[in-house]
Amino acid sequence: MILRPDFEEEADIHEWIALVADGALTADGFDDAIIGVSARSPGRESVVVYDAFECVNVLMKGDGMDREEAWEFFEFNVVGTWMGDRTPVFLDRTP
């Protein structure tokens, strides 16, 4: 996996993704939760990798949801969305 560098502006993350994984899809509103870009098997395009816990934090902060509401919304409306082979991956890093 190619880890995300630190960026000062939101546009920079999208420029970086275009550079290392051109055509990879992103989840709207979750830029702060991007961990990096995956390196997939030969012949398969790379995808953007998100920290699932941070995505839930984004929903709690931005939409005023409690943790349970945010997880339910995230799992159904974000993780449950299939946009094709370039659909992002959401990594659950809970121990």
PyMOL commands that set and color helices and strands:
alter all, ss='L'
color gray80, all
select helices_A, chain A and resi 10-20+31-33+52-63+67-79
alter helices_A, ss='H'
color red, helices_A
select strands_A, chain A and resi 2-3+34-37+48-51+89-91
alter strands_A, ss='S'
color yellow, strands_A
deselect
rebuild
show_as cartoon
